[in-house]
Amino acid sequence: QTEVDEASEGAAPGKGGSSAMPQKHNPVDATGAIASARLAVGVVPVILSAMAQEHERAVGGWQAEWAAIPGLFRFTASAVERVRGMIGGLQIEPAHMRANLALTGGLIMAESLTMALAPHVGRPEAHRIVQAACDDAIRSGMDLRQAALADAQVRAHLSPEEIDRALDPGGYLGSTDTFIDRALASYREVESSRGGV
């Protein structure tokens, strides 16, 4: 989407061009991966219903599997191949991500500010205080940082540095590093079993 523009598939000759809009690059790999995944899901009910066997692999169930299971593998392989193509040319736009995060004037980080304040006043009271600061920010046209710095209840417990830290999206990524480490470890394990990496 033009207004989001945080990530896109890499452009290549003959890939994803629009017949009507020369500037447009359609996400053909993402589209293909989603379509293949949906087709794979459509095969699952056949496989599940084939699991019911009346007596010693009765007729009908396993014959249905003959078409369904290869179809499931075909759709899954297609989705995987499309994702590989998409990731291979993925273009990330960090500046657009930062701009999109800034659209709310810091309000997107209200939960983080609440969690920073909660050890001092308790979660319900922190929620009430930050909600009031958010309302002030919206009403006055300030960003949340300005509203928090101007709020005596927030400032009674948090320094400007602590407020800045709480309102920094880069510091509020949860378990992201753990998930990345797990994904990379899994990738390395698969590659080493194939004789790669």
C-alpha positions as CSV (number, residue, x, y, z in Angstrom):
1,Q,0.0,0.0,0.0
2,T,1.4,3.4,-1.0
3,E,0.4,5.0,2.3
4,V,2.1,2.3,4.4
5,D,5.2,1.5,2.2
6,E,7.2,-0.3,4.9
7,A,8.2,-3.3,2.9
8,S,7.9,-4.5,-0.7
9,E,8.9,-7.3,-2.9
10,G,11.9,-6.5,-5.1
11,A,11.1,-5.4,-8.6
12,A,12.4,-7.5,-11.5
13,P,11.6,-7.4,-15.2
14,G,8.4,-9.2,-15.9
15,K,7.6,-9.6,-12.2
16,G,4.5,-8.0,-10.7
17,G,4.1,-5.1,-13.1
18,S,0.7,-3.5,-13.5
19,S,-0.9,-3.4,-16.9
20,A,-2.5,0.0,-16.2
21,M,-0.1,1.6,-13.8
22,P,3.6,1.6,-14.8
23,Q,4.9,2.7,-11.4
24,K,3.2,-0.2,-9.6
25,H,4.9,-3.4,-8.5
26,N,2.3,-6.0,-7.4
27,P,3.4,-8.3,-4.6
28,V,3.1,-11.4,-6.7
29,D,5.1,-13.8,-4.5
30,A,3.1,-12.8,-1.4
31,T,-0.1,-13.1,-3.3
32,G,0.9,-16.6,-4.6
33,A,2.0,-17.7,-1.1
34,I,-1.3,-16.7,0.4
35,A,-3.4,-18.3,-2.4
36,S,-1.4,-21.6,-2.1
37,A,-1.8,-21.6,1.7
38,R,-5.5,-21.2,1.3
39,L,-5.6,-24.0,-1.2
40,A,-3.7,-26.2,1.2
41,V,-6.2,-25.5,3.9
42,G,-9.0,-26.6,1.6
43,V,-7.4,-30.1,1.3
44,V,-7.3,-30.6,5.0
45,P,-11.0,-31.6,5.5
46,V,-10.6,-34.4,2.9
47,I,-7.6,-35.7,4.7
48,L,-9.3,-35.5,8.1
49,S,-12.4,-37.2,6.8
50,A,-10.3,-40.0,5.2
51,M,-8.9,-40.8,8.7
52,A,-12.2,-42.4,9.7
53,Q,-11.8,-46.1,8.7
54,E,-14.7,-48.5,9.2
55,H,-12.6,-51.6,9.2
56,E,-9.0,-52.5,8.2
57,R,-8.5,-49.5,5.9
58,A,-12.0,-49.7,4.3
59,V,-12.5,-48.5,0.8
60,G,-13.0,-44.8,0.0
61,G,-10.9,-43.1,2.7
62,W,-7.4,-44.0,1.5
63,Q,-8.4,-43.6,-2.1
64,A,-9.4,-40.0,-1.3
65,E,-5.9,-39.5,0.3
66,W,-4.3,-40.4,-3.1
67,A,-5.4,-37.1,-4.5
68,A,-5.6,-35.0,-1.4
69,I,-2.1,-35.6,0.1
70,P,-0.1,-34.9,-3.1
71,G,-2.3,-31.8,-3.5
72,L,-1.4,-30.7,0.0
73,F,2.3,-31.1,-0.7
74,R,2.0,-29.3,-4.0
75,F,0.2,-26.3,-2.5
76,T,2.6,-26.2,0.5
77,A,5.7,-26.4,-1.8
78,S,4.3,-23.7,-3.9
79,A,3.7,-21.4,-0.8
80,V,7.2,-22.1,0.4
81,E,8.8,-21.4,-3.0
82,R,6.8,-18.1,-3.2
83,V,7.9,-17.1,0.3
84,R,11.5,-17.8,-0.6
85,G,11.2,-15.6,-3.7
86,M,9.6,-12.9,-1.7
87,I,12.2,-12.9,1.1
88,G,15.1,-13.0,-1.5
89,G,14.1,-9.6,-2.8
90,L,12.4,-8.1,0.2
91,Q,13.0,-4.3,0.5
92,I,12.5,-2.8,3.9
93,E,11.9,0.9,4.4
94,P,12.9,1.8,8.1
95,A,12.3,5.5,7.5
96,H,8.7,4.8,6.5
97,M,8.3,2.5,9.5
98,R,9.5,5.3,11.8
99,A,7.2,7.8,10.1
100,N,4.2,5.5,10.5
101,L,5.0,4.9,14.2
102,A,5.1,8.7,14.6
103,L,1.7,9.3,13.1
104,T,-0.1,9.0,16.5
105,G,2.3,11.4,18.2
106,G,3.5,8.7,20.5
107,L,0.1,7.4,21.5
108,I,1.0,4.0,20.1
109,M,3.5,3.7,23.1
110,A,0.9,4.5,25.8
111,E,1.0,0.9,27.0
112,S,4.8,1.1,27.5
113,L,4.4,4.3,29.4
114,T,1.8,2.6,31.6
115,M,4.1,-0.3,32.3
116,A,6.9,2.1,33.2
117,L,4.6,3.9,35.7
118,A,2.9,0.8,37.1
119,P,5.6,-0.3,39.6
120,H,5.2,3.1,41.2
121,V,1.4,3.4,41.5
122,G,0.0,0.1,40.5
123,R,-1.3,-1.0,37.1
124,P,-4.9,0.4,37.4
125,E,-3.7,3.8,38.6
126,A,-1.0,3.9,35.9
127,H,-3.6,3.1,33.3
128,R,-5.8,6.0,34.5
129,I,-2.9,8.5,34.6
130,V,-1.6,7.6,31.2
131,Q,-5.2,7.6,29.7
132,A,-5.6,11.1,31.1
133,A,-2.2,12.1,29.5
134,C,-3.3,10.6,26.2
135,D,-6.6,12.6,26.4
136,D,-4.7,15.8,27.1
137,A,-2.3,15.1,24.2
138,I,-5.2,14.5,21.8
139,R,-7.2,17.5,23.0
140,S,-4.3,19.9,22.9
141,G,-2.5,18.6,19.8
142,M,0.6,17.7,21.8
143,D,2.5,14.5,21.4
144,L,2.4,12.0,24.3
145,R,5.9,12.9,25.3
146,Q,5.0,16.5,25.8
147,A,1.8,15.5,27.6
148,A,3.7,13.1,29.9
149,L,6.3,15.7,30.7
150,A,3.6,18.2,31.6
151,D,1.7,15.8,33.8
152,A,2.6,16.2,37.4
153,Q,1.5,12.6,38.3
154,V,3.7,11.1,35.6
155,R,6.7,13.4,36.5
156,A,6.3,12.5,40.2
157,H,7.5,9.0,39.4
158,L,9.4,9.1,36.0
159,S,12.3,11.3,34.9
160,P,12.4,12.7,31.4
161,E,14.9,10.0,30.5
162,E,12.6,7.3,31.8
163,I,9.7,8.8,29.8
164,D,11.8,8.9,26.7
165,R,12.8,5.3,27.2
166,A,9.2,4.2,27.7
167,L,8.1,6.1,24.5
168,D,10.9,4.7,22.3
169,P,9.4,2.0,20.0
170,G,12.8,0.5,19.6
171,G,12.9,-0.5,23.2
172,Y,9.5,-2.1,23.3
173,L,10.0,-5.2,21.1
174,G,9.0,-7.8,23.7
175,S,10.5,-11.2,22.8
176,T,11.6,-10.3,19.3
177,D,15.2,-11.1,19.9
178,T,14.3,-14.5,21.3
179,F,12.1,-15.3,18.3
180,I,14.8,-14.2,15.9
181,D,17.5,-16.3,17.7
182,R,15.2,-19.3,17.5
183,A,14.4,-18.8,13.9
184,L,18.1,-18.5,13.0
185,A,19.0,-21.5,15.1
186,S,16.4,-23.5,13.4
187,Y,17.6,-22.4,10.0
188,R,21.2,-23.3,10.8
189,E,20.1,-26.7,12.1
190,V,18.2,-27.4,8.8
191,E,21.1,-26.1,6.7
192,S,23.7,-28.1,8.6
193,S,21.7,-31.3,8.2
194,R,21.7,-30.6,4.5
195,G,25.5,-30.1,4.5
196,G,25.2,-26.3,4.2
197,V,26.1,-23.5,6.6
